[in-house]
Amino acid sequence: RKEVEQDPGPFNVPEGATVAFNCTYSNSASQSFFWYRQDCRKEPKLLMSVYSSGNEDGRFTAQLNRASQYISLLIRDSKLSDSATYLCVEHTGGFKTIFGAGTRLFVKA
Amino acid sequence: DTGVSQNPRHKITKRGQNVTFRCDPISEHNRLYWYRQTLGQGPEFLTYFQNEAQLEKSRLLSDRFSAERPKGSFSTLEIQRTEQGDSAMYLCASRGGAGTNEQFFGPGTRLTVL
């Protein structure tokens, strides 16, 4: 079993739609989680951190569920510019960072 | 440009040759990571430096791979006796001190082993 698992998609949604991604992790001791965004042929960039209390940044909401060991990302009112791969990231208790394989999103007009 | 830089951006080599990549992190960042990414996958952790100390190394990393950060600034990743399976994008990321979590990635070095 992979340490961080994501649905690879692709998710094809129309502009204005709400879309949600989930990610599961296996290390119950892991402390920090993040969502990164990666555009085609570009490097990953931090989208947002994930907290148990939830984290909202504009149209984006991230949530951590420690009991079920999953992380979610909700995108409201999707824009064409949201088309990208979304990477779920886990910082373990040590120094290792684990990325999921990513979920591809295509927003169409 | 004050971001993370990597050189070369592209490298084509023949199987069995040695290659070396360089990463220059953001100047005030003391933490540095190397990753490998193949098509359709997320970045795979290779190794981590805090200043000049290599504190974590993936057990998946064979002994053909070695990384250094001699003065706690730039880092090099060397692959000896390259194999076709080493073909990938090699990404470097840097991060600031304690309390900061964001990793800033460089543009990567794309390695093709023929």
gemmi code that builds the backbone of each chain (N, CA, C; Angstrom):
import gemmi

chains = {
    "A": [
        ("ARG", (0.855, -1.202, 0.000), (0.000, 0.000, 0.000), (0.882, 1.240, 0.000)),
        ("LYS", (0.516, 2.223, -0.852), (1.266, 3.464, -0.897), (1.029, 4.243, 0.387)),
        ("GLU", (2.038, 5.042, 0.772), (1.930, 5.820, 2.004), (0.893, 6.926, 1.880)),
        ("VAL", (0.804, 7.543, 0.720), (-0.182, 8.583, 0.455), (-0.899, 8.212, -0.839)),
        ("GLU", (-2.196, 8.064, -0.757), (-2.961, 7.628, -1.925), (-3.969, 8.681, -2.353)),
        ("GLN", (-4.003, 8.901, -3.650), (-4.936, 9.844, -4.233), (-5.607, 9.218, -5.439)),
        ("ASP", (-6.829, 9.630, -5.693), (-7.504, 9.251, -6.930), (-6.828, 10.026, -8.061)),
        ("PRO", (-6.276, 9.344, -9.059), (-5.535, 10.061, -10.103), (-6.411, 10.896, -11.027)),
        ("GLY", (-7.744, 10.608, -11.029), (-8.636, 11.305, -11.940), (-8.447, 10.788, -13.361)),
        ("PRO", (-8.611, 11.598, -14.370), (-8.840, 13.033, -14.259), (-10.281, 13.396, -13.904)),
        ("PHE", (-10.410, 14.514, -13.245), (-11.709, 15.089, -12.977), (-11.947, 16.141, -14.060)),
        ("ASN", (-13.016, 15.964, -14.801), (-13.396, 16.922, -15.838), (-14.659, 17.639, -15.380)),
        ("VAL", (-14.559, 18.943, -15.102), (-15.697, 19.671, -14.569), (-15.904, 20.952, -15.368)),
        ("PRO", (-17.131, 21.446, -15.398), (-17.388, 22.722, -16.079), (-17.016, 23.883, -15.168)),
        ("GLU", (-16.759, 25.007, -15.775), (-16.520, 26.223, -14.997), (-17.663, 26.441, -14.019)),
        ("GLY", (-17.331, 26.884, -12.814), (-18.343, 27.169, -11.824), (-18.709, 25.994, -10.938)),
        ("ALA", (-18.245, 24.821, -11.303), (-18.579, 23.624, -10.514), (-17.782, 23.597, -9.209)),
        ("THR", (-18.289, 22.802, -8.284), (-17.563, 22.504, -7.050), (-16.993, 21.100, -7.171)),
        ("VAL", (-15.738, 20.952, -6.838), (-15.082, 19.651, -6.959), (-14.306, 19.368, -5.676)),
        ("ALA", (-14.288, 18.096, -5.294), (-13.606, 17.708, -4.057), (-12.653, 16.554, -4.319)),
        ("PHE", (-11.481, 16.639, -3.720), (-10.483, 15.569, -3.807), (-10.214, 15.046, -2.401)),
        ("ASN", (-9.999, 13.743, -2.321), (-9.587, 13.151, -1.060), (-8.223, 12.501, -1.199)),
        ("CYS", (-7.582, 12.341, -0.073), (-6.260, 11.731, -0.038), (-6.183, 10.965, 1.276)),
        ("THR", (-5.671, 9.750, 1.252), (-5.508, 8.992, 2.496), (-4.032, 8.792, 2.783)),
        ("TYR", (-3.711, 8.715, 4.059), (-2.328, 8.500, 4.464), (-2.270, 7.355, 5.457)),
        ("SER", (-1.105, 6.738, 5.577), (-1.012, 5.515, 6.383), (-0.306, 5.713, 7.720)),
        ("ASN", (0.470, 6.790, 7.861), (1.237, 6.995, 9.085), (0.446, 7.855, 10.073)),
        ("SER", (-0.114, 7.210, 11.073), (-0.968, 7.939, 12.013), (-0.191, 8.957, 12.840)),
        ("ALA", (1.131, 8.843, 12.861), (1.946, 9.762, 13.657), (2.338, 11.017, 12.890)),
        ("SER", (2.032, 11.068, 11.606), (2.426, 12.235, 10.811), (1.763, 13.493, 11.334)),
        ("GLN", (2.506, 14.594, 11.257), (2.072, 15.813, 11.914), (1.502, 16.862, 10.975)),
        ("SER", (2.062, 16.968, 9.801), (1.712, 18.091, 8.929), (1.322, 17.599, 7.542)),
        ("PHE", (0.343, 18.296, 6.994), (-0.172, 17.920, 5.673), (-0.395, 19.178, 4.839)),
        ("PHE", (-0.261, 19.001, 3.518), (-0.348, 20.149, 2.625), (-0.960, 19.725, 1.308)),
        ("TRP", (-1.471, 20.684, 0.582), (-1.825, 20.512, -0.816), (-0.900, 21.390, -1.640)),
        ("TYR", (-0.275, 20.780, -2.657), (0.521, 21.504, -3.625), (-0.182, 21.406, -4.969)),
        ("ARG", (0.074, 22.401, -5.778), (-0.469, 22.427, -7.134), (0.706, 22.338, -8.099)),
        ("GLN", (0.535, 21.533, -9.164), (1.587, 21.425, -10.179), (0.963, 21.582, -11.557)),
        ("ASP", (1.367, 22.616, -12.249), (0.937, 22.819, -13.620), (1.808, 21.962, -14.543)),
        ("CYS", (1.282, 21.694, -15.723), (1.978, 20.829, -16.672), (3.396, 21.347, -16.942)),
        ("ARG", (4.373, 20.485, -16.781), (5.787, 20.793, -17.054), (6.342, 21.899, -16.150)),
        ("LYS", (5.711, 22.087, -15.009), (6.202, 23.081, -14.056), (6.493, 22.414, -12.718)),
        ("GLU", (7.143, 23.164, -11.821), (7.435, 22.628, -10.507), (6.221, 22.766, -9.590)),
        ("PRO", (6.120, 21.924, -8.564), (5.021, 22.058, -7.607), (5.121, 23.358, -6.814)),
        ("LYS", (3.952, 23.893, -6.448), (3.901, 25.087, -5.604), (2.860, 24.872, -4.520)),
        ("LEU", (3.168, 25.379, -3.326), (2.254, 25.215, -2.205), (0.931, 25.910, -2.478)),
        ("LEU", (-0.156, 25.161, -2.291), (-1.493, 25.730, -2.401), (-1.982, 26.136, -1.010)),
        ("MET", (-1.953, 25.187, -0.090), (-2.360, 25.509, 1.273), (-1.968, 24.403, 2.239)),
        ("SER", (-1.864, 24.799, 3.501), (-1.632, 23.843, 4.573), (-2.978, 23.254, 5.000)),
        ("VAL", (-2.918, 22.126, 5.693), (-4.139, 21.440, 6.113), (-4.130, 21.287, 7.622)),
        ("TYR", (-5.158, 21.752, 8.280), (-5.251, 21.665, 9.729), (-6.509, 20.902, 10.118)),
        ("SER", (-6.500, 20.338, 11.325), (-7.671, 19.602, 11.808), (-8.887, 20.505, 11.912)),
        ("SER", (-8.643, 21.755, 12.187), (-9.748, 22.702, 12.332), (-10.252, 23.198, 10.988)),
        ("GLY", (-9.597, 22.769, 9.913), (-9.995, 23.238, 8.584), (-9.261, 24.499, 8.219)),
        ("ASN", (-9.074, 24.687, 6.949), (-8.356, 25.855, 6.466), (-9.010, 26.327, 5.180)),
        ("GLU", (-9.403, 27.590, 5.148), (-10.082, 28.125, 3.974), (-9.279, 29.285, 3.417)),
        ("ASP", (-9.162, 29.290, 2.098), (-8.444, 30.383, 1.427), (-9.206, 30.693, 0.156)),
        ("GLY", (-10.086, 31.666, 0.238), (-10.894, 32.014, -0.927), (-11.812, 30.875, -1.324)),
        ("ARG", (-11.638, 30.394, -2.537), (-12.498, 29.317, -3.047), (-12.030, 27.925, -2.609)),
        ("PHE", (-10.938, 27.858, -1.909), (-10.326, 26.587, -1.533), (-10.504, 26.313, -0.041)),
        ("THR", (-10.921, 25.072, 0.269), (-11.041, 24.651, 1.662), (-10.351, 23.306, 1.826)),
        ("ALA", (-9.483, 23.217, 2.822), (-8.788, 21.964, 3.105), (-9.177, 21.487, 4.495)),
        ("GLN", (-9.245, 20.170, 4.633), (-9.662, 19.592, 5.915), (-8.843, 18.336, 6.196)),
        ("LEU", (-8.527, 18.135, 7.469), (-7.814, 16.944, 7.906), (-8.715, 16.150, 8.842)),
        ("ASN", (-8.870, 14.874, 8.594), (-9.611, 13.979, 9.468), (-8.635, 12.934, 9.997)),
        ("ARG", (-8.147, 13.151, 11.214), (-7.121, 12.241, 11.765), (-7.699, 10.865, 12.086)),
        ("ALA", (-8.939, 10.816, 12.517), (-9.530, 9.530, 12.886), (-9.585, 8.586, 11.692)),
        ("SER", (-9.920, 9.122, 10.544), (-10.017, 8.311, 9.336), (-8.774, 8.405, 8.460)),
        ("GLN", (-7.823, 9.225, 8.860), (-6.557, 9.400, 8.142), (-6.789, 9.803, 6.698)),
        ("TYR", (-7.574, 10.840, 6.520), (-7.692, 11.377, 5.175), (-7.693, 12.897, 5.193)),
        ("ILE", (-7.349, 13.444, 4.047), (-7.264, 14.885, 3.830), (-8.137, 15.219, 2.630)),
        ("SER", (-8.799, 16.320, 2.692), (-9.660, 16.696, 1.573), (-9.326, 18.103, 1.091)),
        ("LEU", (-9.663, 18.332, -0.173), (-9.544, 19.668, -0.765), (-10.819, 19.933, -1.543)),
        ("LEU", (-11.453, 21.035, -1.239), (-12.678, 21.437, -1.920), (-12.411, 22.712, -2.696)),
        ("ILE", (-12.771, 22.694, -3.958), (-12.633, 23.886, -4.802), (-14.029, 24.308, -5.237)),
        ("ARG", (-14.399, 25.513, -4.877), (-15.718, 26.049, -5.261), (-15.563, 26.969, -6.462)),
        ("ASP", (-16.646, 27.081, -7.236), (-16.670, 28.012, -8.368), (-15.414, 27.850, -9.237)),
        ("SER", (-15.208, 26.658, -9.738), (-13.988, 26.333, -10.490), (-13.752, 27.308, -11.639)),
        ("LYS", (-12.492, 27.647, -11.831), (-12.052, 28.507, -12.937), (-11.215, 27.686, -13.912)),
        ("LEU", (-11.139, 28.149, -15.142), (-10.282, 27.477, -16.120), (-8.853, 27.380, -15.602)),
        ("SER", (-8.425, 28.412, -14.893), (-7.049, 28.461, -14.390), (-6.785, 27.478, -13.243)),
        ("ASP", (-7.841, 26.822, -12.752), (-7.649, 25.810, -11.712), (-7.176, 24.482, -12.307)),
        ("SER", (-7.207, 24.363, -13.612), (-6.759, 23.123, -14.265), (-5.297, 22.883, -13.937)),
        ("ALA", (-5.039, 21.738, -13.299), (-3.684, 21.422, -12.832), (-3.728, 20.048, -12.176)),
        ("THR", (-2.584, 19.624, -11.672), (-2.521, 18.417, -10.842), (-2.376, 18.856, -9.395)),
        ("TYR", (-3.171, 18.272, -8.525), (-3.165, 18.622, -7.111), (-2.513, 17.476, -6.330)),
        ("LEU", (-1.451, 17.825, -5.618), (-0.633, 16.845, -4.911), (-0.889, 16.926, -3.415)),
        ("CYS", (-1.206, 15.807, -2.827), (-1.386, 15.702, -1.386), (-0.021, 15.387, -0.774)),
        ("VAL", (0.332, 16.072, 0.307), (1.690, 15.956, 0.849), (1.645, 15.717, 2.355)),
        ("GLU", (2.473, 14.793, 2.793), (2.564, 14.440, 4.209), (3.989, 14.666, 4.701)),
        ("HIS", (4.123, 15.408, 5.807), (5.417, 15.476, 6.476), (5.383, 14.462, 7.607)),
        ("THR", (6.281, 13.499, 7.559), (6.336, 12.495, 8.599), (6.973, 13.103, 9.846)),
        ("GLY", (7.075, 12.348, 10.910), (7.687, 12.858, 12.122), (9.164, 13.135, 11.967)),
        ("GLY", (9.795, 12.509, 10.966), (11.212, 12.768, 10.725), (11.388, 13.891, 9.727)),
        ("PHE", (12.262, 13.705, 8.785), (12.541, 14.752, 7.820), (12.004, 14.432, 6.428)),
        ("LYS", (11.349, 13.302, 6.310), (10.903, 12.850, 5.001), (9.589, 13.516, 4.632)),
        ("THR", (9.459, 13.869, 3.369), (8.216, 14.420, 2.837), (7.689, 13.449, 1.803)),
        ("ILE", (6.422, 13.099, 1.922), (5.824, 12.120, 1.015), (4.726, 12.781, 0.190)),
        ("PHE", (4.876, 12.686, -1.114), (3.877, 13.221, -2.038), (3.002, 12.090, -2.569)),
        ("GLY", (1.715, 12.391, -2.730), (0.864, 11.476, -3.462), (1.147, 11.594, -4.945)),
        ("ALA", (0.530, 10.711, -5.720), (0.760, 10.713, -7.165), (0.042, 11.862, -7.861)),
        ("GLY", (-0.898, 12.491, -7.172), (-1.575, 13.645, -7.733), (-2.929, 13.316, -8.340)),
        ("THR", (-3.803, 14.296, -8.302), (-5.116, 14.207, -8.930), (-5.197, 15.272, -10.013)),
        ("ARG", (-5.485, 14.854, -11.230), (-5.557, 15.809, -12.339), (-6.951, 16.397, -12.440)),
        ("LEU", (-7.001, 17.706, -12.589), (-8.261, 18.427, -12.744), (-8.248, 19.184, -14.062)),
        ("PHE", (-9.307, 19.013, -14.831), (-9.512, 19.798, -16.043), (-10.820, 20.555, -15.878)),
        ("VAL", (-10.747, 21.868, -15.947), (-11.939, 22.696, -15.897), (-12.207, 23.194, -17.312)),
        ("LYS", (-13.412, 22.929, -17.802), (-13.712, 23.305, -19.183), (-14.782, 24.394, -19.233)),
        ("ALA", (-14.690, 25.191, -20.276), (-15.633, 26.308, -20.442), (-17.017, 25.806, -20.816)),
    ],
    "B": [
        ("ASP", (17.139, 36.989, -9.668), (16.124, 35.993, -9.320), (16.486, 35.351, -7.986)),
        ("THR", (15.593, 35.405, -7.031), (15.914, 34.888, -5.705), (15.301, 33.525, -5.459)),
        ("GLY", (14.793, 32.850, -6.483), (14.209, 31.535, -6.311), (15.262, 30.448, -6.327)),
        ("VAL", (14.795, 29.201, -6.303), (15.681, 28.044, -6.367), (16.095, 27.828, -7.835)),
        ("SER", (17.363, 27.638, -8.058), (17.819, 27.381, -9.420), (18.474, 26.010, -9.507)),
        ("GLN", (18.373, 25.397, -10.663), (18.964, 24.089, -10.888), (19.669, 24.088, -12.240)),
        ("ASN", (20.798, 23.406, -12.280), (21.565, 23.285, -13.517), (22.170, 21.896, -13.630)),
        ("PRO", (22.213, 21.356, -14.862), (21.582, 21.909, -16.064), (20.076, 21.704, -16.043)),
        ("ARG", (19.372, 22.276, -16.961), (17.924, 22.048, -17.036), (17.624, 20.723, -17.739)),
        ("HIS", (18.496, 20.353, -18.652), (18.327, 19.096, -19.378), (19.683, 18.405, -19.464)),
        ("LYS", (19.634, 17.070, -19.384), (20.868, 16.302, -19.522), (20.526, 15.006, -20.232)),
        ("ILE", (21.233, 14.772, -21.338), (21.087, 13.509, -22.058), (22.421, 12.798, -21.938)),
        ("THR", (22.381, 11.549, -21.526), (23.616, 10.806, -21.331), (23.428, 9.370, -21.787)),
        ("LYS", (24.535, 8.702, -21.981), (24.477, 7.298, -22.356), (24.543, 6.441, -21.099)),
        ("ARG", (23.907, 5.307, -21.162), (23.915, 4.359, -20.050), (25.357, 4.058, -19.621)),
        ("GLY", (25.546, 4.079, -18.316), (26.868, 3.793, -17.785), (27.702, 5.023, -17.451)),
        ("GLN", (27.269, 6.188, -17.943), (27.997, 7.421, -17.658), (27.589, 7.971, -16.296)),
        ("ASN", (28.425, 8.830, -15.754), (28.107, 9.527, -14.496), (27.572, 10.919, -14.820)),
        ("VAL", (26.627, 11.368, -14.018), (26.095, 12.718, -14.188), (26.035, 13.413, -12.828)),
        ("THR", (26.136, 14.734, -12.870), (26.047, 15.528, -11.644), (25.142, 16.719, -11.888)),
        ("PHE", (24.231, 16.938, -10.940), (23.314, 18.063, -11.023), (23.590, 19.007, -9.858)),
        ("ARG", (23.280, 20.280, -10.099), (23.507, 21.275, -9.060), (22.198, 21.978, -8.696)),
        ("CYS", (22.063, 22.297, -7.410), (20.909, 23.046, -6.925), (21.406, 24.211, -6.086)),
        ("ASP", (20.919, 25.396, -6.391), (21.195, 26.583, -5.571), (19.894, 26.995, -4.894)),
        ("PRO", (19.797, 26.817, -3.597), (18.540, 27.126, -2.907), (18.382, 28.629, -2.688)),
        ("ILE", (17.240, 29.018, -2.169), (17.026, 30.395, -1.741), (18.041, 30.675, -0.639)),
        ("SER", (18.685, 31.807, -0.684), (19.917, 32.027, 0.085), (19.744, 31.854, 1.585)),
        ("GLU", (18.636, 32.253, 2.153), (18.507, 32.152, 3.606), (17.900, 30.819, 4.065)),
        ("HIS", (17.640, 29.922, 3.138), (17.047, 28.634, 3.499), (18.119, 27.641, 3.907)),
        ("ASN", (17.948, 27.030, 5.094), (18.946, 26.071, 5.550), (18.538, 24.623, 5.268)),
        ("ARG", (17.337, 24.410, 4.752), (16.865, 23.043, 4.519), (16.727, 22.800, 3.018)),
        ("LEU", (17.182, 21.658, 2.594), (17.210, 21.365, 1.164), (16.810, 19.926, 0.927)),
        ("TYR", (15.975, 19.725, -0.085), (15.461, 18.406, -0.432), (15.778, 18.094, -1.900)),
        ("TRP", (15.986, 16.824, -2.169), (16.049, 16.324, -3.546), (14.918, 15.320, -3.752)),
        ("TYR", (14.279, 15.433, -4.913), (13.204, 14.526, -5.296), (13.439, 14.044, -6.724)),
        ("ARG", (12.774, 12.952, -7.051), (12.752, 12.444, -8.424), (11.290, 12.315, -8.815)),
        ("GLN", (10.957, 12.747, -10.023), (9.581, 12.655, -10.482), (9.523, 12.053, -11.872)),
        ("THR", (8.684, 11.037, -12.021), (8.455, 10.445, -13.334), (7.026, 10.754, -13.765)),
        ("LEU", (6.755, 10.551, -15.037), (5.471, 10.936, -15.631), (4.308, 10.270, -14.909)),
        ("GLY", (3.346, 11.080, -14.494), (2.146, 10.545, -13.856), (2.301, 10.247, -12.379)),
        ("GLN", (3.459, 10.578, -11.823), (3.700, 10.340, -10.401), (4.019, 11.645, -9.692)),
        ("GLY", (3.851, 11.639, -8.376), (4.282, 12.796, -7.606), (5.774, 12.733, -7.359)),
        ("PRO", (6.353, 13.819, -6.855), (7.780, 13.786, -6.516), (8.065, 12.709, -5.473)),
        ("GLU", (9.136, 11.955, -5.708), (9.554, 10.901, -4.786), (10.753, 11.400, -3.994)),
        ("PHE", (10.635, 11.389, -2.680), (11.696, 11.886, -1.808), (12.981, 11.086, -1.994)),
        ("LEU", (14.105, 11.800, -2.137), (15.410, 11.143, -2.245), (16.254, 11.396, -0.993)),
        ("THR", (16.419, 12.678, -0.642), (17.277, 12.987, 0.483), (16.994, 14.389, 1.005)),
        ("TYR", (17.457, 14.639, 2.265), (17.202, 15.906, 2.945), (18.477, 16.381, 3.643)),
        ("PHE", (18.748, 17.666, 3.505), (19.864, 18.301, 4.189), (19.349, 19.404, 5.103)),
        ("GLN", (19.968, 19.495, 6.266), (19.781, 20.664, 7.118), (21.169, 21.270, 7.269)),
        ("ASN", (21.325, 22.458, 6.729), (22.668, 23.036, 6.562), (23.511, 22.040, 5.746)),
        ("GLU", (24.687, 21.668, 6.232), (25.518, 20.756, 5.441), (25.289, 19.288, 5.801)),
        ("ALA", (24.467, 19.022, 6.800), (24.264, 17.655, 7.268), (23.147, 16.949, 6.485)),
        ("GLN", (23.463, 15.787, 5.982), (22.458, 14.965, 5.306), (21.746, 14.136, 6.376)),
        ("LEU", (20.531, 14.487, 6.698), (19.837, 13.892, 7.840), (18.881, 12.769, 7.466)),
        ("GLU", (18.519, 12.685, 6.223), (17.586, 11.634, 5.817), (17.899, 11.241, 4.384)),
        ("LYS", (17.839, 9.945, 4.128), (18.094, 9.439, 2.790), (17.114, 8.305, 2.540)),
        ("SER", (16.433, 8.334, 1.421), (15.468, 7.297, 1.114), (16.150, 5.942, 0.990)),
        ("ARG", (15.520, 4.935, 1.559), (16.086, 3.584, 1.444), (15.954, 3.060, 0.017)),
        ("LEU", (15.161, 3.745, -0.782), (15.028, 3.354, -2.181), (16.206, 3.844, -3.012)),
        ("LEU", (17.000, 4.720, -2.418), (18.123, 5.308, -3.144), (19.277, 4.331, -3.180)),
        ("SER", (19.658, 3.927, -4.396), (20.759, 2.965, -4.486), (22.082, 3.651, -4.195)),
        ("ASP", (23.129, 2.827, -4.038), (24.443, 3.394, -3.727), (25.063, 4.086, -4.936)),
        ("ARG", (24.377, 4.065, -6.065), (24.882, 4.824, -7.231), (24.575, 6.319, -7.090)),
        ("PHE", (23.685, 6.640, -6.160), (23.277, 8.027, -5.951), (24.012, 8.591, -4.729)),
        ("SER", (24.535, 9.793, -4.891), (25.121, 10.465, -3.736), (24.838, 11.949, -3.832)),
        ("ALA", (24.618, 12.558, -2.689), (24.330, 13.982, -2.650), (25.228, 14.622, -1.615)),
        ("GLU", (25.569, 15.881, -1.888), (26.399, 16.641, -0.965), (25.888, 18.067, -0.849)),
        ("ARG", (26.223, 18.674, 0.266), (25.939, 20.102, 0.457), (27.087, 20.636, 1.311)),
        ("PRO", (28.260, 20.755, 0.712), (29.497, 20.950, 1.467), (29.560, 22.188, 2.355)),
        ("LYS", (28.980, 23.269, 1.960), (29.075, 24.477, 2.779), (27.702, 24.939, 3.250)),
        ("GLY", (26.741, 24.054, 3.167), (25.410, 24.416, 3.604), (24.707, 25.379, 2.676)),
        ("SER", (25.243, 25.553, 1.467), (24.558, 26.444, 0.520), (24.071, 25.613, -0.657)),
        ("PHE", (24.821, 25.568, -1.762), (24.381, 24.787, -2.908), (24.542, 23.298, -2.617)),
        ("SER", (23.860, 22.484, -3.416), (23.955, 21.036, -3.264), (24.181, 20.397, -4.631)),
        ("THR", (24.809, 19.238, -4.628), (24.978, 18.466, -5.849), (24.397, 17.069, -5.652)),
        ("LEU", (23.854, 16.532, -6.721), (23.367, 15.158, -6.749), (24.099, 14.448, -7.867)),
        ("GLU", (24.805, 13.376, -7.544), (25.551, 12.631, -8.547), (24.932, 11.256, -8.718)),
        ("ILE", (24.803, 10.837, -9.945), (24.369, 9.478, -10.263), (25.498, 8.807, -11.026)),
        ("GLN", (25.983, 7.717, -10.486), (27.056, 6.978, -11.134), (26.468, 5.819, -11.941)),
        ("ARG", (27.163, 5.487, -13.022), (26.778, 4.325, -13.854), (25.282, 4.371, -14.174)),
        ("THR", (24.866, 5.450, -14.803), (23.437, 5.662, -15.046), (22.802, 4.491, -15.781)),
        ("GLU", (21.535, 4.287, -15.464), (20.719, 3.255, -16.092), (19.504, 3.929, -16.740)),
        ("GLN", (18.870, 3.252, -17.667), (17.713, 3.846, -18.342), (16.603, 4.173, -17.351)),
        ("GLY", (16.491, 3.396, -16.307), (15.484, 3.638, -15.280), (15.728, 4.891, -14.466)),
        ("ASP", (16.899, 5.492, -14.618), (17.179, 6.746, -13.916), (16.578, 7.944, -14.642)),
        ("SER", (16.094, 7.742, -15.842), (15.489, 8.836, -16.606), (14.295, 9.382, -15.838)),
        ("ALA", (14.316, 10.668, -15.560), (13.283, 11.301, -14.725), (13.572, 12.788, -14.642)),
        ("MET", (12.676, 13.497, -13.969), (12.920, 14.888, -13.605), (13.449, 14.883, -12.180)),
        ("TYR", (14.571, 15.539, -11.954), (15.153, 15.629, -10.619), (14.894, 17.043, -10.092)),
        ("LEU", (14.140, 17.090, -9.007), (13.709, 18.365, -8.432), (14.441, 18.637, -7.124)),
        ("CYS", (14.777, 19.879, -6.932), (15.365, 20.335, -5.684), (14.383, 21.322, -5.054)),
        ("ALA", (14.287, 21.306, -3.743), (13.432, 22.256, -3.038), (14.171, 22.762, -1.803)),
        ("SER", (13.893, 23.998, -1.434), (14.481, 24.517, -0.200), (13.378, 25.064, 0.704)),
        ("ARG", (13.728, 25.165, 1.954), (12.757, 25.547, 2.966), (13.483, 26.348, 4.036)),
        ("GLY", (12.774, 27.300, 4.622), (13.371, 28.126, 5.649), (13.495, 27.395, 6.971)),
        ("GLY", (13.692, 28.125, 8.033), (13.949, 27.545, 9.341), (12.710, 26.982, 10.013)),
        ("ALA", (12.870, 26.616, 11.267), (11.776, 26.030, 12.040), (10.575, 26.968, 12.044)),
        ("GLY", (9.414, 26.370, 11.924), (8.190, 27.162, 11.895), (7.718, 27.491, 10.510)),
        ("THR", (8.553, 27.221, 9.523), (8.130, 27.440, 8.132), (8.034, 26.081, 7.462)),
        ("ASN", (6.934, 25.846, 6.769), (6.704, 24.538, 6.172), (6.790, 24.510, 4.661)),
        ("GLU", (6.657, 25.661, 4.031), (6.583, 25.664, 2.581), (7.914, 25.311, 1.954)),
        ("GLN", (7.879, 24.379, 1.028), (9.050, 24.046, 0.238), (8.934, 24.783, -1.099)),
        ("PHE", (10.018, 25.425, -1.490), (10.080, 26.136, -2.760), (10.913, 25.294, -3.725)),
        ("PHE", (10.284, 24.941, -4.834), (10.929, 24.045, -5.779), (11.658, 24.807, -6.879)),
        ("GLY", (12.754, 24.207, -7.328), (13.403, 24.688, -8.523), (12.721, 24.115, -9.761)),
        ("PRO", (13.158, 24.528, -10.956), (12.519, 24.081, -12.194), (12.852, 22.647, -12.572)),
        ("GLY", (13.841, 22.061, -11.898), (14.177, 20.673, -12.152), (15.230, 20.484, -13.228)),
        ("THR", (15.866, 19.318, -13.192), (16.772, 18.868, -14.244), (16.178, 17.611, -14.843)),
        ("ARG", (15.919, 17.658, -16.147), (15.362, 16.477, -16.817), (16.497, 15.619, -17.343)),
        ("LEU", (16.578, 14.404, -16.836), (17.631, 13.459, -17.242), (17.054, 12.417, -18.188)),
        ("THR", (17.716, 12.243, -19.302), (17.379, 11.177, -20.254), (18.593, 10.287, -20.408)),
        ("VAL", (18.430, 9.016, -20.106), (19.521, 8.052, -20.244), (19.220, 7.165, -21.454)),
        ("LEU", (20.110, 7.229, -22.418), (19.895, 6.473, -23.660), (20.459, 5.058, -23.575)),
    ],
}
model = gemmi.Model(1)
for chain_id, residues in chains.items():
    chain = gemmi.Chain(chain_id)
    for i, (resn, *xyz) in enumerate(residues, 1):
        res = gemmi.Residue()
        res.name, res.seqid = resn, gemmi.SeqId(i, " ")
        for name, pos in zip(("N", "CA", "C"), xyz):
            atom = gemmi.Atom()
            atom.name, atom.element = name, gemmi.Element(name[0])
            atom.pos, atom.b_iso = gemmi.Position(*pos), 0.0
            res.add_atom(atom)
        chain.add_residue(res)
    model.add_chain(chain)
structure = gemmi.Structure()
structure.add_model(model)
structure.setup_entities()
